[in-house]
Amino acid sequence: MTVMYALLALSLGIAVGLVVIVVEELRWEARNRLPRCTTCGQLHNRHAAHR
Ligand SMILES: [Zn+2]
């Protein structure tokens, strides 16, 4: 029984780790994707300088 619980805890930990990795990857992707500027229509950071 103890072995079963250990395996369960191990697999649970691995699943949580994978979810955390995927979420971090998605957040990194979203942060690195440049938004389209509404002022000049080009792709650059939102708070870039305009004249
Ligand atoms: Zn712009």
mmCIF file of the protein (N, C-alpha, C, O) and its ligand, coordinates in Angstrom:
data_MODEL
# 
_entry.id   MODEL 
# 
loop_
_entity.id 
_entity.type 
_entity.pdbx_number_of_molecules 
1 polymer     1 
2 non-polymer 1 
# 
_entity_poly.entity_id                      1 
_entity_poly.type                           'polypeptide(L)' 
_entity_poly.nstd_linkage                   no 
_entity_poly.nstd_monomer                   no 
_entity_poly.pdbx_seq_one_letter_code       MTVMYALLALSLGIAVGLVVIVVEELRWEARNRLPRCTTCGQLHNRHAAHR 
_entity_poly.pdbx_seq_one_letter_code_can   MTVMYALLALSLGIAVGLVVIVVEELRWEARNRLPRCTTCGQLHNRHAAHR 
_entity_poly.pdbx_strand_id                 A 
# 
loop_
_entity_poly_seq.entity_id 
_entity_poly_seq.num 
_entity_poly_seq.mon_id 
_entity_poly_seq.hetero 
1 1  MET n 
1 2  THR n 
1 3  VAL n 
1 4  MET n 
1 5  TYR n 
1 6  ALA n 
1 7  LEU n 
1 8  LEU n 
1 9  ALA n 
1 10 LEU n 
1 11 SER n 
1 12 LEU n 
1 13 GLY n 
1 14 ILE n 
1 15 ALA n 
1 16 VAL n 
1 17 GLY n 
1 18 LEU n 
1 19 VAL n 
1 20 VAL n 
1 21 ILE n 
1 22 VAL n 
1 23 VAL n 
1 24 GLU n 
1 25 GLU n 
1 26 LEU n 
1 27 ARG n 
1 28 TRP n 
1 29 GLU n 
1 30 ALA n 
1 31 ARG n 
1 32 ASN n 
1 33 ARG n 
1 34 LEU n 
1 35 PRO n 
1 36 ARG n 
1 37 CYS n 
1 38 THR n 
1 39 THR n 
1 40 CYS n 
1 41 GLY n 
1 42 GLN n 
1 43 LEU n 
1 44 HIS n 
1 45 ASN n 
1 46 ARG n 
1 47 HIS n 
1 48 ALA n 
1 49 ALA n 
1 50 HIS n 
1 51 ARG n 
# 
loop_
_struct_asym.id 
_struct_asym.entity_id 
A 1 
B 2 
# 
loop_
_chem_comp.id 
_chem_comp.type 
_chem_comp.mon_nstd_flag 
ALA 'L-peptide linking' y 
ARG 'L-peptide linking' y 
ASN 'L-peptide linking' y 
CYS 'L-peptide linking' y 
GLN 'L-peptide linking' y 
GLU 'L-peptide linking' y 
GLY 'peptide linking'   y 
HIS 'L-peptide linking' y 
ILE 'L-peptide linking' y 
LEU 'L-peptide linking' y 
MET 'L-peptide linking' y 
PRO 'L-peptide linking' y 
SER 'L-peptide linking' y 
THR 'L-peptide linking' y 
TRP 'L-peptide linking' y 
TYR 'L-peptide linking' y 
VAL 'L-peptide linking' y 
ZN  non-polymer         . 
# 
_pdbx_entity_nonpoly.entity_id   2 
_pdbx_entity_nonpoly.name        ? 
_pdbx_entity_nonpoly.comp_id     ZN 
# 
_pdbx_nonpoly_scheme.asym_id         B 
_pdbx_nonpoly_scheme.entity_id       2 
_pdbx_nonpoly_scheme.mon_id          ZN 
_pdbx_nonpoly_scheme.ndb_seq_num     1 
_pdbx_nonpoly_scheme.pdb_seq_num     101 
_pdbx_nonpoly_scheme.auth_seq_num    101 
_pdbx_nonpoly_scheme.pdb_mon_id      ZN 
_pdbx_nonpoly_scheme.auth_mon_id     ZN 
_pdbx_nonpoly_scheme.pdb_strand_id   A 
_pdbx_nonpoly_scheme.pdb_ins_code    . 
# 
loop_
_atom_site.group_PDB 
_atom_site.id 
_atom_site.type_symbol 
_atom_site.label_atom_id 
_atom_site.label_alt_id 
_atom_site.label_comp_id 
_atom_site.label_asym_id 
_atom_site.label_entity_id 
_atom_site.label_seq_id 
_atom_site.pdbx_PDB_ins_code 
_atom_site.Cartn_x 
_atom_site.Cartn_y 
_atom_site.Cartn_z 
_atom_site.occupancy 
_atom_site.B_iso_or_equiv 
_atom_site.pdbx_formal_charge 
_atom_site.auth_seq_id 
_atom_site.auth_comp_id 
_atom_site.auth_asym_id 
_atom_site.auth_atom_id 
_atom_site.pdbx_PDB_model_num 
ATOM   1   N  N  . MET A 1 1  ? 0.824  -1.205 0.000   1.00 0.00 ? 1   MET A N  1 
ATOM   2   C  CA . MET A 1 1  ? 0.000  0.000  0.000   1.00 0.00 ? 1   MET A CA 1 
ATOM   3   C  C  . MET A 1 1  ? 0.864  1.263  0.000   1.00 0.00 ? 1   MET A C  1 
ATOM   4   O  O  . MET A 1 1  ? 0.560  2.231  -0.697  1.00 0.00 ? 1   MET A O  1 
ATOM   5   N  N  . THR A 1 2  ? 1.924  1.243  0.775   1.00 0.00 ? 2   THR A N  1 
ATOM   6   C  CA . THR A 1 2  ? 2.800  2.422  0.828   1.00 0.00 ? 2   THR A CA 1 
ATOM   7   C  C  . THR A 1 2  ? 3.442  2.676  -0.533  1.00 0.00 ? 2   THR A C  1 
ATOM   8   O  O  . THR A 1 2  ? 3.627  3.823  -0.942  1.00 0.00 ? 2   THR A O  1 
ATOM   9   N  N  . VAL A 1 3  ? 3.787  1.562  -1.244  1.00 0.00 ? 3   VAL A N  1 
ATOM   10  C  CA . VAL A 1 3  ? 4.394  1.713  -2.570  1.00 0.00 ? 3   VAL A CA 1 
ATOM   11  C  C  . VAL A 1 3  ? 3.404  2.352  -3.532  1.00 0.00 ? 3   VAL A C  1 
ATOM   12  O  O  . VAL A 1 3  ? 3.769  3.192  -4.355  1.00 0.00 ? 3   VAL A O  1 
ATOM   13  N  N  . MET A 1 4  ? 2.154  1.944  -3.417  1.00 0.00 ? 4   MET A N  1 
ATOM   14  C  CA . MET A 1 4  ? 1.122  2.528  -4.286  1.00 0.00 ? 4   MET A CA 1 
ATOM   15  C  C  . MET A 1 4  ? 0.991  4.032  -4.059  1.00 0.00 ? 4   MET A C  1 
ATOM   16  O  O  . MET A 1 4  ? 0.887  4.812  -5.006  1.00 0.00 ? 4   MET A O  1 
ATOM   17  N  N  . TYR A 1 5  ? 0.997  4.421  -2.779  1.00 0.00 ? 5   TYR A N  1 
ATOM   18  C  CA . TYR A 1 5  ? 0.878  5.850  -2.476  1.00 0.00 ? 5   TYR A CA 1 
ATOM   19  C  C  . TYR A 1 5  ? 2.100  6.613  -2.979  1.00 0.00 ? 5   TYR A C  1 
ATOM   20  O  O  . TYR A 1 5  ? 1.989  7.739  -3.464  1.00 0.00 ? 5   TYR A O  1 
ATOM   21  N  N  . ALA A 1 6  ? 3.269  5.979  -2.853  1.00 0.00 ? 6   ALA A N  1 
ATOM   22  C  CA . ALA A 1 6  ? 4.491  6.634  -3.319  1.00 0.00 ? 6   ALA A CA 1 
ATOM   23  C  C  . ALA A 1 6  ? 4.437  6.836  -4.828  1.00 0.00 ? 6   ALA A C  1 
ATOM   24  O  O  . ALA A 1 6  ? 4.790  7.906  -5.325  1.00 0.00 ? 6   ALA A O  1 
ATOM   25  N  N  . LEU A 1 7  ? 3.997  5.813  -5.558  1.00 0.00 ? 7   LEU A N  1 
ATOM   26  C  CA . LEU A 1 7  ? 3.891  5.942  -7.007  1.00 0.00 ? 7   LEU A CA 1 
ATOM   27  C  C  . LEU A 1 7  ? 2.855  7.001  -7.389  1.00 0.00 ? 7   LEU A C  1 
ATOM   28  O  O  . LEU A 1 7  ? 3.049  7.772  -8.328  1.00 0.00 ? 7   LEU A O  1 
ATOM   29  N  N  . LEU A 1 8  ? 1.758  7.019  -6.643  1.00 0.00 ? 8   LEU A N  1 
ATOM   30  C  CA . LEU A 1 8  ? 0.708  8.003  -6.916  1.00 0.00 ? 8   LEU A CA 1 
ATOM   31  C  C  . LEU A 1 8  ? 1.241  9.419  -6.711  1.00 0.00 ? 8   LEU A C  1 
ATOM   32  O  O  . LEU A 1 8  ? 1.026  10.308 -7.536  1.00 0.00 ? 8   LEU A O  1 
ATOM   33  N  N  . ALA A 1 9  ? 1.942  9.606  -5.593  1.00 0.00 ? 9   ALA A N  1 
ATOM   34  C  CA . ALA A 1 9  ? 2.501  10.928 -5.311  1.00 0.00 ? 9   ALA A CA 1 
ATOM   35  C  C  . ALA A 1 9  ? 3.532  11.308 -6.367  1.00 0.00 ? 9   ALA A C  1 
ATOM   36  O  O  . ALA A 1 9  ? 3.606  12.467 -6.774  1.00 0.00 ? 9   ALA A O  1 
ATOM   37  N  N  . LEU A 1 10 ? 4.327  10.340 -6.813  1.00 0.00 ? 10  LEU A N  1 
ATOM   38  C  CA . LEU A 1 10 ? 5.354  10.615 -7.815  1.00 0.00 ? 10  LEU A CA 1 
ATOM   39  C  C  . LEU A 1 10 ? 4.727  11.042 -9.140  1.00 0.00 ? 10  LEU A C  1 
ATOM   40  O  O  . LEU A 1 10 ? 5.135  12.033 -9.746  1.00 0.00 ? 10  LEU A O  1 
ATOM   41  N  N  . SER A 1 11 ? 3.722  10.272 -9.580  1.00 0.00 ? 11  SER A N  1 
ATOM   42  C  CA . SER A 1 11 ? 3.068  10.605 -10.849 1.00 0.00 ? 11  SER A CA 1 
ATOM   43  C  C  . SER A 1 11 ? 2.343  11.938 -10.747 1.00 0.00 ? 11  SER A C  1 
ATOM   44  O  O  . SER A 1 11 ? 2.304  12.706 -11.709 1.00 0.00 ? 11  SER A O  1 
ATOM   45  N  N  . LEU A 1 12 ? 1.773  12.210 -9.589  1.00 0.00 ? 12  LEU A N  1 
ATOM   46  C  CA . LEU A 1 12 ? 1.086  13.486 -9.386  1.00 0.00 ? 12  LEU A CA 1 
ATOM   47  C  C  . LEU A 1 12 ? 2.088  14.645 -9.478  1.00 0.00 ? 12  LEU A C  1 
ATOM   48  O  O  . LEU A 1 12 ? 1.816  15.679 -10.088 1.00 0.00 ? 12  LEU A O  1 
ATOM   49  N  N  . GLY A 1 13 ? 3.238  14.443 -8.860  1.00 0.00 ? 13  GLY A N  1 
ATOM   50  C  CA . GLY A 1 13 ? 4.265  15.472 -8.924  1.00 0.00 ? 13  GLY A CA 1 
ATOM   51  C  C  . GLY A 1 13 ? 4.747  15.700 -10.343 1.00 0.00 ? 13  GLY A C  1 
ATOM   52  O  O  . GLY A 1 13 ? 4.965  16.843 -10.747 1.00 0.00 ? 13  GLY A O  1 
ATOM   53  N  N  . ILE A 1 14 ? 4.915  14.630 -11.105 1.00 0.00 ? 14  ILE A N  1 
ATOM   54  C  CA . ILE A 1 14 ? 5.359  14.759 -12.498 1.00 0.00 ? 14  ILE A CA 1 
ATOM   55  C  C  . ILE A 1 14 ? 4.308  15.499 -13.324 1.00 0.00 ? 14  ILE A C  1 
ATOM   56  O  O  . ILE A 1 14 ? 4.639  16.356 -14.143 1.00 0.00 ? 14  ILE A O  1 
ATOM   57  N  N  . ALA A 1 15 ? 3.033  15.157 -13.097 1.00 0.00 ? 15  ALA A N  1 
ATOM   58  C  CA . ALA A 1 15 ? 1.954  15.821 -13.838 1.00 0.00 ? 15  ALA A CA 1 
ATOM   59  C  C  . ALA A 1 15 ? 1.933  17.306 -13.522 1.00 0.00 ? 15  ALA A C  1 
ATOM   60  O  O  . ALA A 1 15 ? 1.804  18.133 -14.425 1.00 0.00 ? 15  ALA A O  1 
ATOM   61  N  N  . VAL A 1 16 ? 2.059  17.652 -12.241 1.00 0.00 ? 16  VAL A N  1 
ATOM   62  C  CA . VAL A 1 16 ? 2.052  19.066 -11.852 1.00 0.00 ? 16  VAL A CA 1 
ATOM   63  C  C  . VAL A 1 16 ? 3.242  19.785 -12.472 1.00 0.00 ? 16  VAL A C  1 
ATOM   64  O  O  . VAL A 1 16 ? 3.121  20.919 -12.936 1.00 0.00 ? 16  VAL A O  1 
ATOM   65  N  N  . GLY A 1 17 ? 4.388  19.120 -12.477 1.00 0.00 ? 17  GLY A N  1 
ATOM   66  C  CA . GLY A 1 17 ? 5.575  19.725 -13.080 1.00 0.00 ? 17  GLY A CA 1 
ATOM   67  C  C  . GLY A 1 17 ? 5.384  19.986 -14.556 1.00 0.00 ? 17  GLY A C  1 
ATOM   68  O  O  . GLY A 1 17 ? 5.764  21.046 -15.053 1.00 0.00 ? 17  GLY A O  1 
ATOM   69  N  N  . LEU A 1 18 ? 4.799  19.032 -15.269 1.00 0.00 ? 18  LEU A N  1 
ATOM   70  C  CA . LEU A 1 18 ? 4.549  19.208 -16.703 1.00 0.00 ? 18  LEU A CA 1 
ATOM   71  C  C  . LEU A 1 18 ? 3.592  20.364 -16.954 1.00 0.00 ? 18  LEU A C  1 
ATOM   72  O  O  . LEU A 1 18 ? 3.801  21.159 -17.870 1.00 0.00 ? 18  LEU A O  1 
ATOM   73  N  N  . VAL A 1 19 ? 2.544  20.460 -16.146 1.00 0.00 ? 19  VAL A N  1 
ATOM   74  C  CA . VAL A 1 19 ? 1.571  21.546 -16.307 1.00 0.00 ? 19  VAL A CA 1 
ATOM   75  C  C  . VAL A 1 19 ? 2.264  22.892 -16.087 1.00 0.00 ? 19  VAL A C  1 
ATOM   76  O  O  . VAL A 1 19 ? 2.036  23.843 -16.835 1.00 0.00 ? 19  VAL A O  1 
ATOM   77  N  N  . VAL A 1 20 ? 3.104  22.967 -15.064 1.00 0.00 ? 20  VAL A N  1 
ATOM   78  C  CA . VAL A 1 20 ? 3.814  24.221 -14.777 1.00 0.00 ? 20  VAL A CA 1 
ATOM   79  C  C  . VAL A 1 20 ? 4.713  24.587 -15.953 1.00 0.00 ? 20  VAL A C  1 
ATOM   80  O  O  . VAL A 1 20 ? 4.788  25.753 -16.340 1.00 0.00 ? 20  VAL A O  1 
ATOM   81  N  N  . ILE A 1 21 ? 5.395  23.593 -16.521 1.00 0.00 ? 21  ILE A N  1 
ATOM   82  C  CA . ILE A 1 21 ? 6.290  23.857 -17.657 1.00 0.00 ? 21  ILE A CA 1 
ATOM   83  C  C  . ILE A 1 21 ? 5.490  24.378 -18.845 1.00 0.00 ? 21  ILE A C  1 
ATOM   84  O  O  . ILE A 1 21 ? 5.892  25.345 -19.493 1.00 0.00 ? 21  ILE A O  1 
ATOM   85  N  N  . VAL A 1 22 ? 4.354  23.735 -19.133 1.00 0.00 ? 22  VAL A N  1 
ATOM   86  C  CA . VAL A 1 22 ? 3.528  24.149 -20.281 1.00 0.00 ? 22  VAL A CA 1 
ATOM   87  C  C  . VAL A 1 22 ? 3.006  25.564 -20.068 1.00 0.00 ? 22  VAL A C  1 
ATOM   88  O  O  . VAL A 1 22 ? 3.023  26.379 -20.991 1.00 0.00 ? 22  VAL A O  1 
ATOM   89  N  N  . VAL A 1 23 ? 2.540  25.860 -18.852 1.00 0.00 ? 23  VAL A N  1 
ATOM   90  C  CA . VAL A 1 23 ? 2.000  27.189 -18.573 1.00 0.00 ? 23  VAL A CA 1 
ATOM   91  C  C  . VAL A 1 23 ? 3.094  28.243 -18.717 1.00 0.00 ? 23  VAL A C  1 
ATOM   92  O  O  . VAL A 1 23 ? 2.857  29.310 -19.282 1.00 0.00 ? 23  VAL A O  1 
ATOM   93  N  N  . GLU A 1 24 ? 4.278  27.951 -18.212 1.00 0.00 ? 24  GLU A N  1 
ATOM   94  C  CA . GLU A 1 24 ? 5.382  28.903 -18.338 1.00 0.00 ? 24  GLU A CA 1 
ATOM   95  C  C  . GLU A 1 24 ? 5.724  29.133 -19.808 1.00 0.00 ? 24  GLU A C  1 
ATOM   96  O  O  . GLU A 1 24 ? 5.988  30.262 -20.221 1.00 0.00 ? 24  GLU A O  1 
ATOM   97  N  N  . GLU A 1 25 ? 5.718  28.044 -20.603 1.00 0.00 ? 25  GLU A N  1 
ATOM   98  C  CA . GLU A 1 25 ? 6.015  28.156 -22.028 1.00 0.00 ? 25  GLU A CA 1 
ATOM   99  C  C  . GLU A 1 25 ? 4.999  29.059 -22.721 1.00 0.00 ? 25  GLU A C  1 
ATOM   100 O  O  . GLU A 1 25 ? 5.361  29.908 -23.535 1.00 0.00 ? 25  GLU A O  1 
ATOM   101 N  N  . LEU A 1 26 ? 3.723  28.865 -22.390 1.00 0.00 ? 26  LEU A N  1 
ATOM   102 C  CA . LEU A 1 26 ? 2.676  29.675 -23.025 1.00 0.00 ? 26  LEU A CA 1 
ATOM   103 C  C  . LEU A 1 26 ? 2.818  31.138 -22.637 1.00 0.00 ? 26  LEU A C  1 
ATOM   104 O  O  . LEU A 1 26 ? 2.652  32.029 -23.469 1.00 0.00 ? 26  LEU A O  1 
ATOM   105 N  N  . ARG A 1 27 ? 3.129  31.382 -21.352 1.00 0.00 ? 27  ARG A N  1 
ATOM   106 C  CA . ARG A 1 27 ? 3.289  32.769 -20.911 1.00 0.00 ? 27  ARG A CA 1 
ATOM   107 C  C  . ARG A 1 27 ? 4.470  33.414 -21.607 1.00 0.00 ? 27  ARG A C  1 
ATOM   108 O  O  . ARG A 1 27 ? 4.410  34.582 -21.994 1.00 0.00 ? 27  ARG A O  1 
ATOM   109 N  N  . TRP A 1 28 ? 5.571  32.636 -21.772 1.00 0.00 ? 28  TRP A N  1 
ATOM   110 C  CA . TRP A 1 28 ? 6.764  33.163 -22.446 1.00 0.00 ? 28  TRP A CA 1 
ATOM   111 C  C  . TRP A 1 28 ? 6.437  33.498 -23.894 1.00 0.00 ? 28  TRP A C  1 
ATOM   112 O  O  . TRP A 1 28 ? 6.850  34.539 -24.404 1.00 0.00 ? 28  TRP A O  1 
ATOM   113 N  N  . GLU A 1 29 ? 5.682  32.601 -24.566 1.00 0.00 ? 29  GLU A N  1 
ATOM   114 C  CA . GLU A 1 29 ? 5.288  32.838 -25.957 1.00 0.00 ? 29  GLU A CA 1 
ATOM   115 C  C  . GLU A 1 29 ? 4.453  34.112 -26.062 1.00 0.00 ? 29  GLU A C  1 
ATOM   116 O  O  . GLU A 1 29 ? 4.682  34.939 -26.944 1.00 0.00 ? 29  GLU A O  1 
ATOM   117 N  N  . ALA A 1 30 ? 3.489  34.267 -25.161 1.00 0.00 ? 30  ALA A N  1 
ATOM   118 C  CA . ALA A 1 30 ? 2.610  35.431 -25.218 1.00 0.00 ? 30  ALA A CA 1 
ATOM   119 C  C  . ALA A 1 30 ? 3.400  36.705 -24.970 1.00 0.00 ? 30  ALA A C  1 
ATOM   120 O  O  . ALA A 1 30 ? 3.105  37.746 -25.557 1.00 0.00 ? 30  ALA A O  1 
ATOM   121 N  N  . ARG A 1 31 ? 4.417  36.626 -24.088 1.00 0.00 ? 31  ARG A N  1 
ATOM   122 C  CA . ARG A 1 31 ? 5.193  37.822 -23.786 1.00 0.00 ? 31  ARG A CA 1 
ATOM   123 C  C  . ARG A 1 31 ? 6.088  38.194 -24.963 1.00 0.00 ? 31  ARG A C  1 
ATOM   124 O  O  . ARG A 1 31 ? 6.333  39.374 -25.213 1.00 0.00 ? 31  ARG A O  1 
ATOM   125 N  N  . ASN A 1 32 ? 6.584  37.171 -25.695 1.00 0.00 ? 32  ASN A N  1 
ATOM   126 C  CA . ASN A 1 32 ? 7.522  37.459 -26.778 1.00 0.00 ? 32  ASN A CA 1 
ATOM   127 C  C  . ASN A 1 32 ? 6.831  37.827 -28.085 1.00 0.00 ? 32  ASN A C  1 
ATOM   128 O  O  . ASN A 1 32 ? 7.462  38.373 -28.990 1.00 0.00 ? 32  ASN A O  1 
ATOM   129 N  N  . ARG A 1 33 ? 5.548  37.533 -28.186 1.00 0.00 ? 33  ARG A N  1 
ATOM   130 C  CA . ARG A 1 33 ? 4.846  37.890 -29.418 1.00 0.00 ? 33  ARG A CA 1 
ATOM   131 C  C  . ARG A 1 33 ? 4.599  39.393 -29.435 1.00 0.00 ? 33  ARG A C  1 
ATOM   132 O  O  . ARG A 1 33 ? 3.978  39.936 -28.522 1.00 0.00 ? 33  ARG A O  1 
ATOM   133 N  N  . LEU A 1 34 ? 5.074  40.048 -30.450 1.00 0.00 ? 34  LEU A N  1 
ATOM   134 C  CA . LEU A 1 34 ? 4.935  41.487 -30.502 1.00 0.00 ? 34  LEU A CA 1 
ATOM   135 C  C  . LEU A 1 34 ? 3.518  41.854 -30.919 1.00 0.00 ? 34  LEU A C  1 
ATOM   136 O  O  . LEU A 1 34 ? 2.988  41.282 -31.872 1.00 0.00 ? 34  LEU A O  1 
ATOM   137 N  N  . PRO A 1 35 ? 2.904  42.789 -30.229 1.00 0.00 ? 35  PRO A N  1 
ATOM   138 C  CA . PRO A 1 35 ? 1.553  43.216 -30.603 1.00 0.00 ? 35  PRO A CA 1 
ATOM   139 C  C  . PRO A 1 35 ? 1.594  44.201 -31.761 1.00 0.00 ? 35  PRO A C  1 
ATOM   140 O  O  . PRO A 1 35 ? 2.585  44.903 -31.962 1.00 0.00 ? 35  PRO A O  1 
ATOM   141 N  N  . ARG A 1 36 ? 0.516  44.242 -32.512 1.00 0.00 ? 36  ARG A N  1 
ATOM   142 C  CA . ARG A 1 36 ? 0.429  45.201 -33.614 1.00 0.00 ? 36  ARG A CA 1 
ATOM   143 C  C  . ARG A 1 36 ? 0.062  46.569 -33.046 1.00 0.00 ? 36  ARG A C  1 
ATOM   144 O  O  . ARG A 1 36 ? -0.910 46.718 -32.306 1.00 0.00 ? 36  ARG A O  1 
ATOM   145 N  N  . CYS A 1 37 ? 0.856  47.543 -33.408 1.00 0.00 ? 37  CYS A N  1 
ATOM   146 C  CA . CYS A 1 37 ? 0.655  48.883 -32.874 1.00 0.00 ? 37  CYS A CA 1 
ATOM   147 C  C  . CYS A 1 37 ? -0.565 49.520 -33.512 1.00 0.00 ? 37  CYS A C  1 
ATOM   148 O  O  . CYS A 1 37 ? -0.758 49.425 -34.724 1.00 0.00 ? 37  CYS A O  1 
ATOM   149 N  N  . THR A 1 38 ? -1.398 50.177 -32.693 1.00 0.00 ? 38  THR A N  1 
ATOM   150 C  CA . THR A 1 38 ? -2.589 50.832 -33.231 1.00 0.00 ? 38  THR A CA 1 
ATOM   151 C  C  . THR A 1 38 ? -2.260 52.208 -33.776 1.00 0.00 ? 38  THR A C  1 
ATOM   152 O  O  . THR A 1 38 ? -3.084 52.812 -34.463 1.00 0.00 ? 38  THR A O  1 
ATOM   153 N  N  . THR A 1 39 ? -1.059 52.720 -33.478 1.00 0.00 ? 39  THR A N  1 
ATOM   154 C  CA . THR A 1 39 ? -0.700 54.062 -33.923 1.00 0.00 ? 39  THR A CA 1 
ATOM   155 C  C  . THR A 1 39 ? -0.088 54.045 -35.318 1.00 0.00 ? 39  THR A C  1 
ATOM   156 O  O  . THR A 1 39 ? -0.473 54.832 -36.183 1.00 0.00 ? 39  THR A O  1 
ATOM   157 N  N  . CYS A 1 40 ? 0.884  53.127 -35.534 1.00 0.00 ? 40  CYS A N  1 
ATOM   158 C  CA . CYS A 1 40 ? 1.568  53.113 -36.823 1.00 0.00 ? 40  CYS A CA 1 
ATOM   159 C  C  . CYS A 1 40 ? 1.312  51.822 -37.593 1.00 0.00 ? 40  CYS A C  1 
ATOM   160 O  O  . CYS A 1 40 ? 1.698  51.730 -38.758 1.00 0.00 ? 40  CYS A O  1 
ATOM   161 N  N  . GLY A 1 41 ? 0.682  50.833 -36.991 1.00 0.00 ? 41  GLY A N  1 
ATOM   162 C  CA . GLY A 1 41 ? 0.327  49.622 -37.714 1.00 0.00 ? 41  GLY A CA 1 
ATOM   163 C  C  . GLY A 1 41 ? 1.453  48.611 -37.849 1.00 0.00 ? 41  GLY A C  1 
ATOM   164 O  O  . GLY A 1 41 ? 1.263  47.576 -38.489 1.00 0.00 ? 41  GLY A O  1 
ATOM   165 N  N  . GLN A 1 42 ? 2.624  48.874 -37.267 1.00 0.00 ? 42  GLN A N  1 
ATOM   166 C  CA . GLN A 1 42 ? 3.732  47.935 -37.362 1.00 0.00 ? 42  GLN A CA 1 
ATOM   167 C  C  . GLN A 1 42 ? 3.795  47.080 -36.111 1.00 0.00 ? 42  GLN A C  1 
ATOM   168 O  O  . GLN A 1 42 ? 3.122  47.348 -35.115 1.00 0.00 ? 42  GLN A O  1 
ATOM   169 N  N  . LEU A 1 43 ? 4.630  46.034 -36.185 1.00 0.00 ? 43  LEU A N  1 
ATOM   170 C  CA . LEU A 1 43 ? 4.779  45.138 -35.043 1.00 0.00 ? 43  LEU A CA 1 
ATOM   171 C  C  . LEU A 1 43 ? 5.944  45.606 -34.191 1.00 0.00 ? 43  LEU A C  1 
ATOM   172 O  O  . LEU A 1 43 ? 7.104  45.486 -34.587 1.00 0.00 ? 43  LEU A O  1 
ATOM   173 N  N  . HIS A 1 44 ? 5.638  46.131 -33.039 1.00 0.00 ? 44  HIS A N  1 
ATOM   174 C  CA . HIS A 1 44 ? 6.686  46.476 -32.076 1.00 0.00 ? 44  HIS A CA 1 
ATOM   175 C  C  . HIS A 1 44 ? 6.045  46.574 -30.700 1.00 0.00 ? 44  HIS A C  1 
ATOM   176 O  O  . HIS A 1 44 ? 4.839  46.385 -30.546 1.00 0.00 ? 44  HIS A O  1 
ATOM   177 N  N  . ASN A 1 45 ? 6.865  46.868 -29.715 1.00 0.00 ? 45  ASN A N  1 
ATOM   178 C  CA . ASN A 1 45 ? 6.356  46.912 -28.355 1.00 0.00 ? 45  ASN A CA 1 
ATOM   179 C  C  . ASN A 1 45 ? 5.341  48.031 -28.179 1.00 0.00 ? 45  ASN A C  1 
ATOM   180 O  O  . ASN A 1 45 ? 5.355  49.041 -28.883 1.00 0.00 ? 45  ASN A O  1 
ATOM   181 N  N  . ARG A 1 46 ? 4.459  47.808 -27.210 1.00 0.00 ? 46  ARG A N  1 
ATOM   182 C  CA . ARG A 1 46 ? 3.302  48.679 -27.066 1.00 0.00 ? 46  ARG A CA 1 
ATOM   183 C  C  . ARG A 1 46 ? 3.710  50.097 -26.671 1.00 0.00 ? 46  ARG A C  1 
ATOM   184 O  O  . ARG A 1 46 ? 3.113  51.071 -27.128 1.00 0.00 ? 46  ARG A O  1 
ATOM   185 N  N  . HIS A 1 47 ? 4.718  50.206 -25.830 1.00 0.00 ? 47  HIS A N  1 
ATOM   186 C  CA . HIS A 1 47 ? 5.066  51.512 -25.313 1.00 0.00 ? 47  HIS A CA 1 
ATOM   187 C  C  . HIS A 1 47 ? 6.303  52.087 -26.006 1.00 0.00 ? 47  HIS A C  1 
ATOM   188 O  O  . HIS A 1 47 ? 7.106  52.787 -25.390 1.00 0.00 ? 47  HIS A O  1 
ATOM   189 N  N  . ALA A 1 48 ? 6.439  51.781 -27.285 1.00 0.00 ? 48  ALA A N  1 
ATOM   190 C  CA . ALA A 1 48 ? 7.562  52.352 -28.023 1.00 0.00 ? 48  ALA A CA 1 
ATOM   191 C  C  . ALA A 1 48 ? 7.299  53.834 -28.287 1.00 0.00 ? 48  ALA A C  1 
ATOM   192 O  O  . ALA A 1 48 ? 6.162  54.304 -28.239 1.00 0.00 ? 48  ALA A O  1 
ATOM   193 N  N  . ALA A 1 49 ? 8.366  54.540 -28.562 1.00 0.00 ? 49  ALA A N  1 
ATOM   194 C  CA . ALA A 1 49 ? 8.247  55.987 -28.751 1.00 0.00 ? 49  ALA A CA 1 
ATOM   195 C  C  . ALA A 1 49 ? 7.652  56.290 -30.115 1.00 0.00 ? 49  ALA A C  1 
ATOM   196 O  O  . ALA A 1 49 ? 8.030  55.681 -31.117 1.00 0.00 ? 49  ALA A O  1 
ATOM   197 N  N  . HIS A 1 50 ? 6.749  57.203 -30.148 1.00 0.00 ? 50  HIS A N  1 
ATOM   198 C  CA . HIS A 1 50 ? 6.175  57.687 -31.405 1.00 0.00 ? 50  HIS A CA 1 
ATOM   199 C  C  . HIS A 1 50 ? 6.349  59.194 -31.471 1.00 0.00 ? 50  HIS A C  1 
ATOM   200 O  O  . HIS A 1 50 ? 6.481  59.871 -30.452 1.00 0.00 ? 50  HIS A O  1 
ATOM   201 N  N  . ARG A 1 51 ? 6.345  59.698 -32.690 1.00 0.00 ? 51  ARG A N  1 
ATOM   202 C  CA . ARG A 1 51 ? 6.429  61.135 -32.863 1.00 0.00 ? 51  ARG A CA 1 
ATOM   203 C  C  . ARG A 1 51 ? 5.248  61.660 -33.637 1.00 0.00 ? 51  ARG A C  1 
ATOM   204 O  O  . ARG A 1 51 ? 5.154  62.863 -33.879 1.00 0.00 ? 51  ARG A O  1 
HETATM 205 ZN ZN . ZN  B 2 .  ? 3.867  52.105 -33.430 1.00 0.00 2 101 ZN  A ZN 1 
# 
